[in-house]
Amino acid sequence: MAQTRRDFGLTLAGTAALLGAGTARADEPEGAALDDARRKAEALQARVEALEAEASDREALLAMAVGAAPFKPKTLAPGAPGERLALPSATRISARGDRGRKAKMADAVAGRSAAVLVFWATWCKPCTSDAELKYVADLSARLESRNATLLNLSTDALPTVLADPRAPKWVYPYWQLEDGHLELLPRAFIERRGVGLPLILVLAPDGTIRWVRDGALDERVMAELVIAVGLRGT
């Protein structure tokens, strides 16, 4: 398949050169026409190479997803051996207008294959961008179809997160625990990695940190997170 894509790219490049040369005006210097044809050919070749890389990346993700290749993520880092966090009670806000109630986060994970914990805050621009919120909502749906769950945790004070004018856009349900990232994360984790937001963890049901993502979501991260929740003992 890779050879076919390369042959296709070479064909496009050659075609672009011929077309560029054939469309030169009679009064246009030959050198300028050749330069224009070369630029067109290079642009087409770059596009083909980008498409080839994207296809190869998708093939690699598919192989990892079905277990035909080892899971070697590009956007996730493995958790430290034996490092885990407790999942205490926090306020759960189920919908817009709900003032929230205390519930055990551990209960939300019980019986699940894994959980993805997303730490966010109202002051964090990457956390609250429209693109990020859309990804988080999509992630929640994808996890549910794999017997995993999303713990979408705001680290703001409850009045702050409830009164924010962007509250209608939050991904519901979400959890709230003021400075939750500082309270929940192991000290060794914080000393080693810091606590920048957004911070995303893939957790085993007992709270063991399997994988870590520092930064916002994108399609590649989404795909790797979905694969990661399906792994056992990693």
C-alpha positions in Angstrom: 0.0 0.0 0.0 2.8 2.4 0.8 4.5 1.6 -2.5 1.2 2.4 -4.3 0.9 5.7 -2.6 4.5 6.6 -3.5 3.9 5.7 -7.1 0.8 7.8 -7.1 2.7 10.7 -5.7 5.4 10.5 -8.4 2.7 10.4 -11.1 1.0 13.5 -9.7 4.4 15.3 -9.5 5.2 14.4 -13.1 1.7 15.4 -14.3 2.0 18.8 -12.5 5.3 19.5 -14.2 3.8 18.7 -17.7 0.7 20.8 -17.0 2.7 23.7 -15.7 5.0 23.7 -18.7 2.1 23.4 -21.1 0.2 26.4 -19.7 3.1 28.8 -20.1 2.2 31.9 -22.2 4.1 32.4 -25.4 5.7 35.6 -24.0 6.6 34.1 -20.6 10.3 33.3 -20.1 11.0 29.6 -20.1 12.7 29.8 -16.8 9.7 31.3 -15.1 7.4 28.7 -16.5 9.6 25.9 -15.3 9.8 27.5 -11.8 6.0 27.7 -11.7 5.7 24.0 -12.8 8.3 23.0 -10.2 6.3 24.8 -7.4 3.1 23.1 -8.4 4.8 19.7 -8.5 6.4 20.2 -5.1 3.0 21.3 -3.6 1.3 18.2 -5.0 4.1 16.0 -3.7 3.9 17.5 -0.3 0.2 16.9 -0.2 0.6 13.3 -1.2 3.3 12.8 1.4 1.0 14.3 4.1 -1.9 12.0 3.0 0.5 9.0 3.0 1.6 9.8 6.6 -2.0 10.2 7.7 -2.9 6.9 6.2 0.0 5.2 7.8 -0.8 6.7 11.2 -4.4 5.4 10.9 -3.2 1.9 10.0 -0.9 1.9 13.1 -3.8 3.0 15.3 -6.1 0.4 13.9 -3.4 -2.3 14.5 -3.0 -1.2 18.1 -6.8 -1.1 18.6 -7.3 -4.7 17.5 -4.2 -6.0 19.3 -2.2 -6.7 16.2 0.6 -4.3 17.4 1.8 -3.2 20.8 0.3 0.0 22.2 2.9 2.7 21.6 1.1 6.0 22.0 2.6 9.3 20.7 0.5 11.6 23.0 0.2 9.6 26.2 2.9 8.9 28.8 2.8 5.8 31.0 2.1 6.2 34.7 4.8 5.4 37.2 4.6 1.8 38.5 2.3 1.5 41.5 1.2 5.1 41.4 -2.4 5.6 42.2 -4.9 8.1 43.5 -7.9 7.9 45.8 -11.3 8.7 44.4 -13.1 10.5 47.2 -16.5 12.2 47.4 -17.0 15.3 45.3 -19.9 17.4 44.2 -21.6 16.0 41.1 -23.5 18.5 38.9 -25.8 16.6 36.6 -27.3 19.3 34.4 -27.5 23.1 33.9 -29.2 24.7 36.9 -28.4 21.8 39.2 -26.6 23.0 42.4 -24.9 19.7 42.8 -24.8 17.0 45.4 -22.1 15.0 47.1 -21.4 11.6 45.6 -18.5 9.1 45.6 -16.4 9.2 42.5 -15.3 5.7 43.3 -18.9 4.5 42.8 -18.9 6.0 39.3 -15.9 3.9 38.4 -17.1 0.6 40.1 -17.8 -2.1 37.6 -16.1 -0.2 34.8 -13.1 -1.4 32.8 -11.4 2.0 33.3 -12.0 5.7 33.8 -10.6 8.9 32.2 -10.2 11.7 34.6 -10.1 15.2 33.1 -8.9 18.0 35.4 -10.1 21.4 34.2 -10.8 25.0 35.5 -12.7 28.0 34.3 -9.5 30.1 34.1 -7.8 27.5 31.9 -8.3 28.7 28.3 -7.4 25.4 26.6 -9.8 23.6 29.0 -12.8 25.7 28.1 -12.4 26.3 24.4 -15.2 25.3 22.2 -13.0 22.7 20.5 -12.0 21.1 23.8 -15.5 21.0 25.2 -16.7 19.3 22.0 -13.9 16.7 22.3 -14.7 16.1 26.0 -18.4 15.4 25.1 -17.4 13.1 22.3 -14.9 11.3 24.6 -17.6 10.7 27.2 -19.8 9.0 24.6 -16.9 6.9 23.2 -16.0 5.7 26.7 -19.5 4.7 27.6 -19.6 2.4 24.6 -16.5 0.6 26.0 -17.7 0.2 29.6 -15.4 3.0 30.7 -16.5 6.3 32.2 -15.5 10.0 32.1 -14.7 11.8 35.4 -14.9 15.4 34.2 -13.6 17.3 37.3 -13.6 21.1 37.8 -11.0 22.3 40.3 -12.7 25.7 40.8 -14.8 26.6 43.9 -18.4 25.5 43.4 -19.9 29.1 43.2 -17.3 30.0 40.6 -18.0 27.1 38.2 -21.8 27.4 38.7 -21.9 31.1 38.1 -19.6 31.3 35.1 -21.5 32.7 32.1 -20.2 29.8 30.0 -21.9 27.2 32.3 -24.4 26.2 29.6 -21.5 24.9 27.5 -20.0 22.7 30.2 -20.0 19.0 29.6 -22.6 17.5 31.9 -22.4 15.7 34.2 -19.3 17.0 35.7 -17.7 16.8 39.2 -16.3 19.6 41.3 -13.6 19.5 44.0 -11.8 22.7 44.7 -8.1 22.3 44.0 -8.9 18.7 43.3 -5.8 18.1 41.2 -3.7 19.1 44.3 -5.7 17.0 46.6 -6.0 13.8 44.5 -2.7 13.5 42.8 0.2 11.7 44.6 2.9 14.0 45.8 5.5 12.2 43.8 3.4 12.8 40.6 3.2 16.5 41.3 6.9 16.8 42.0 7.8 14.9 38.9 5.3 16.3 36.4 3.7 19.4 37.9 0.0 20.2 37.8 -0.6 22.2 34.6 -4.1 22.0 33.1 -5.7 20.5 31.2 -4.5 17.2 32.7 -5.9 13.9 31.7 -5.4 10.5 33.3 -6.4 7.0 32.3 -7.2 5.2 35.5 -7.7 1.5 36.4 -10.8 0.9 38.5 -8.7 1.0 41.7 -7.3 4.4 40.8 -3.9 3.2 39.4 -2.6 5.8 36.9 -2.1 3.9 33.7 -1.5 6.8 31.2 -1.1 10.6 31.4 -1.8 13.3 29.0 -0.5 16.8 29.6 -2.4 19.2 27.4 -5.5 19.6 25.3 -7.3 16.9 23.3 -7.2 16.4 19.6 -8.1 13.5 17.3 -4.9 11.6 17.9 -5.2 11.9 21.7 -8.9 10.8 21.5 -8.0 7.7 19.5 -5.2 6.8 21.9 -7.4 7.3 25.0 -10.1 5.0 23.6 -7.5 2.3 22.9 -5.9 2.8 26.3 -9.1 2.2 28.3 -9.5 -1.2 26.6 -6.1 -2.4 27.7 -5.7 -4.7 30.7 -3.0 -4.5 33.3 -1.1 -1.6 31.7 
